Amino acid sequence: MKKLMTCVAFVTLGLSTAAIAHPVNLLFDTRGECEAKQASVNHSDRDNVAGPVFGIQNNGEAQVFFLESFQCEYDDQVGAWHMVNHMGDDTAIGNAWDR
């Protein structure tokens, strides 16, 4: 949970490209398109949060954080897929972040 709070504080302060780069307002026709964009953004942002400053040990751990925090979900009202920001939502974060 400490790692999650550190990342949330990082994003809240506006210092993270993660908050800017994850396109939560874009709509995608397919889940595959959404997940491809998510993977691309995750890959480019993980270097920005991995390291001792944010308590994330390595790029792999940062990748897991992004995969769990930004999820592709279908919106029935709009009829499209989009990334949903689940940072700070404990129900969306796996047990690894509670250690």
C-alpha positions as CSV (number, residue, x, y, z in Angstrom):
1,M,0.0,0.0,0.0
2,K,3.0,2.3,0.7
3,K,4.1,2.0,-3.0
4,L,0.6,2.8,-4.2
5,M,0.3,5.9,-2.0
6,T,3.7,7.0,-3.2
7,C,2.7,6.7,-6.8
8,V,-0.7,8.4,-6.2
9,A,1.1,11.3,-4.5
10,F,3.5,11.4,-7.4
11,V,0.7,11.8,-9.9
12,T,-1.3,14.1,-7.7
13,L,1.6,16.5,-7.6
14,G,1.6,16.6,-11.3
15,L,5.2,15.4,-11.6
16,S,4.4,12.2,-13.5
17,T,4.1,11.8,-17.2
18,A,1.9,8.8,-16.3
19,A,-1.0,11.0,-15.4
20,I,-0.6,12.9,-18.7
21,A,0.3,10.0,-21.0
22,H,-2.4,7.5,-20.2
23,P,-5.2,8.5,-22.5
24,V,-8.2,7.9,-20.4
25,N,-10.4,10.1,-22.6
26,L,-9.8,8.2,-25.9
27,L,-12.4,5.7,-27.2
28,F,-11.4,2.5,-29.0
29,D,-13.5,0.3,-31.2
30,T,-12.0,-2.9,-29.9
31,R,-10.5,-4.2,-26.7
32,G,-7.3,-5.1,-28.6
33,E,-6.9,-1.4,-29.8
34,C,-7.3,-0.2,-26.2
35,E,-4.9,-2.8,-24.8
36,A,-2.3,-2.1,-27.5
37,K,-2.4,1.6,-26.6
38,Q,-2.2,0.8,-22.9
39,A,0.8,-1.4,-23.4
40,S,2.6,1.3,-25.4
41,V,2.0,3.9,-22.8
42,N,2.9,1.6,-19.9
43,H,6.2,0.8,-21.6
44,S,7.2,4.4,-22.1
45,D,6.1,5.5,-18.6
46,R,7.5,2.7,-16.5
47,D,11.0,4.2,-16.6
48,N,9.6,7.4,-15.1
49,V,8.4,5.7,-11.9
50,A,10.9,2.9,-11.4
51,G,13.6,3.6,-8.8
52,P,14.2,4.5,-5.2
53,V,12.4,7.9,-5.3
54,F,9.0,6.2,-5.7
55,G,9.7,3.0,-3.9
56,I,9.1,0.9,-7.1
57,Q,12.0,-1.6,-7.4
58,N,12.2,-2.1,-11.2
59,N,10.5,-1.7,-14.5
60,G,8.6,-5.0,-14.0
61,E,7.0,-3.7,-10.8
62,A,6.2,-0.5,-12.5
63,Q,4.6,-2.4,-15.4
64,V,2.4,-4.3,-13.0
65,F,1.4,-1.1,-11.3
66,F,0.2,0.4,-14.6
67,L,-1.5,-2.8,-15.8
68,E,-3.6,-2.8,-12.6
69,S,-4.1,0.9,-12.4
70,F,-5.1,1.6,-16.0
71,Q,-7.5,-1.0,-17.2
72,C,-9.4,-1.3,-20.5
73,E,-13.1,-1.4,-19.9
74,Y,-16.2,-1.4,-22.2
75,D,-18.7,1.4,-21.8
76,D,-22.2,0.3,-22.8
77,Q,-23.5,3.9,-22.9
78,V,-20.9,5.0,-25.4
79,G,-20.4,1.6,-27.2
80,A,-16.6,1.8,-27.0
81,W,-13.6,0.7,-25.0
82,H,-11.5,3.1,-23.0
83,M,-8.8,3.1,-20.3
84,V,-10.1,3.6,-16.8
85,N,-7.9,5.1,-14.1
86,H,-8.1,2.9,-11.0
87,M,-5.2,4.5,-9.1
88,G,-6.1,4.8,-5.5
89,D,-9.0,2.3,-5.9
90,D,-8.0,-0.5,-3.6
91,T,-10.5,-2.9,-5.2
92,A,-8.6,-2.7,-8.5
93,I,-5.1,-3.2,-7.1
94,G,-3.8,-6.7,-6.6
95,N,-2.4,-8.0,-3.3
96,A,1.2,-7.2,-4.4
97,W,0.6,-3.5,-3.7
98,D,-0.6,-4.2,-0.1
99,R,2.8,-5.4,1.1
